[in-house]
Amino acid sequence: MSALHTISGSPRSGLLDSCLKLICPGDGILLIQDGVYYGCLPYLLECVSRDNAIFALREDLLARGVLSKLAERIDPVGYRRFVELTIDHDKVISWS
């Protein structure tokens, strides 16, 4: 059973640390709203296992002007793929 973890709070919120305590191999992480700022921090990739795919909502990246600063391993996705990710995983856990 896999979960999609959506993180919407900025790095100051500490939501990633809380999420990482519960994440399992095969789970995905989707950065949305101010959570996309995590995608610009090098330590994100050090904290998250390669067993977990990381996505970021393209529209939020563009709105915050950080698309070009996104770490290489993070896949920018649009709303259509966002919906597909929620269907592909057994449950969605929102961190906000």
C-alpha positions in Angstrom: 0.0 0.0 0.0 1.6 3.3 -1.1 0.8 6.8 -0.1 1.3 10.2 -1.7 2.5 12.8 0.8 1.6 16.3 -0.2 3.6 19.0 1.5 2.2 22.5 1.3 4.0 24.4 4.0 7.3 26.3 3.6 10.6 24.8 4.9 10.1 26.9 8.1 7.1 24.8 8.9 9.2 21.6 9.5 6.6 19.5 7.7 9.2 17.5 5.8 10.8 16.3 9.0 7.4 15.1 10.2 6.6 13.5 6.9 10.0 11.6 6.8 9.2 9.9 10.1 6.2 8.1 8.5 7.2 7.7 4.8 7.7 4.2 3.5 9.5 2.8 0.5 7.4 3.3 -2.6 5.6 6.4 -1.2 5.7 9.6 -3.3 6.2 13.2 -2.2 4.4 16.0 -3.9 5.5 19.6 -3.1 2.7 22.1 -3.5 2.0 25.7 -2.6 4.9 27.0 -0.4 6.2 23.4 -0.1 7.8 23.8 -3.5 10.6 25.8 -1.8 11.8 22.5 -0.3 12.6 21.5 -3.9 15.3 24.2 -4.0 17.1 23.0 -0.9 20.0 20.5 -1.4 19.3 18.7 1.9 15.9 17.5 0.6 17.6 14.9 -1.7 19.9 13.9 1.2 16.9 13.2 3.4 14.6 11.4 1.0 15.4 7.8 -0.1 15.7 7.0 -3.8 12.8 4.6 -3.1 10.6 7.7 -3.0 9.7 9.7 -6.0 9.6 13.5 -5.5 7.3 15.7 -7.5 6.5 19.5 -7.4 3.5 21.2 -8.9 4.8 23.2 -11.9 2.2 26.0 -11.5 3.4 26.7 -7.9 7.0 26.6 -9.0 6.3 29.2 -11.7 4.2 31.4 -9.4 7.1 31.5 -6.9 9.8 31.9 -9.6 11.8 28.8 -8.5 11.3 26.4 -11.4 14.9 26.9 -12.6 16.2 26.3 -9.1 14.6 22.9 -8.7 16.8 20.0 -7.8 17.5 17.5 -10.6 15.7 14.5 -9.1 12.4 16.4 -8.6 9.9 16.0 -11.3 7.8 19.1 -12.1 4.2 18.0 -12.8 1.0 19.8 -13.9 -2.5 19.4 -12.5 -3.3 16.5 -14.7 -0.4 14.5 -13.4 -1.3 15.6 -9.8 -4.6 13.9 -10.2 -3.0 10.8 -11.7 -0.6 10.6 -8.7 -3.6 10.7 -6.3 -5.1 7.8 -8.3 -1.9 5.8 -8.5 -1.4 5.8 -4.8 -3.6 4.0 -2.3 -4.0 7.1 -0.1 -3.1 10.8 0.1 -1.6 12.3 3.3 -1.7 16.1 3.4 1.0 17.9 5.4 0.0 21.5 5.9 
